[in-house]
Amino acid sequence: ELRPFLDRYMRGKDVDVEYKSRLYRLAHDLAVSSFGMRQEVYEYWHGGDPNRNRINLLRGYDQSDMMDRIKGLVSKPLPHE
């Protein structure tokens, strides 16, 4: 009964309706269902200190390009009005 509407409005360029529907259901299960909420709480509390995890993540990125850009901006003189 709903299949013609799904075929018409949920189709994608290279993705069939059935696959897209399964992806939506998976996203719903992870984001809204009680299983998804329990998983999020578990990972938050058992994944370590959130602040320390953020710091470790930041330290892992190569920041040299951004630091060079910031130093370049700071070293330029301000225009006088």
Secondary structure in CASP SS format (residue, H / E / C, confidence):
PFRMAT SS
TARGET T0000
AUTHOR 0000-0000-0000
METHOD secondary structure of the structure
MODEL  1
E C 1.00
L C 1.00
R H 1.00
P H 1.00
F H 1.00
L H 1.00
D H 1.00
R H 1.00
Y H 1.00
M C 1.00
R C 1.00
G C 1.00
K C 1.00
D C 1.00
V C 1.00
D C 1.00
V H 1.00
E H 1.00
Y H 1.00
K H 1.00
S H 1.00
R H 1.00
L H 1.00
Y H 1.00
R H 1.00
L H 1.00
A H 1.00
H H 1.00
D H 1.00
L H 1.00
A H 1.00
V C 1.00
S C 1.00
S H 1.00
F H 1.00
G H 1.00
M H 1.00
R H 1.00
Q H 1.00
E H 1.00
V H 1.00
Y H 1.00
E H 1.00
Y H 1.00
W H 1.00
H H 1.00
G C 1.00
G C 1.00
D C 1.00
P H 1.00
N H 1.00
R H 1.00
N H 1.00
R H 1.00
I H 1.00
N H 1.00
L H 1.00
L H 1.00
R H 1.00
G H 1.00
Y C 1.00
D C 1.00
Q C 1.00
S H 1.00
D H 1.00
M H 1.00
M H 1.00
D H 1.00
R H 1.00
I H 1.00
K H 1.00
G H 1.00
L H 1.00
V H 1.00
S H 1.00
K C 1.00
P C 1.00
L C 1.00
P C 1.00
H C 1.00
E C 1.00
END
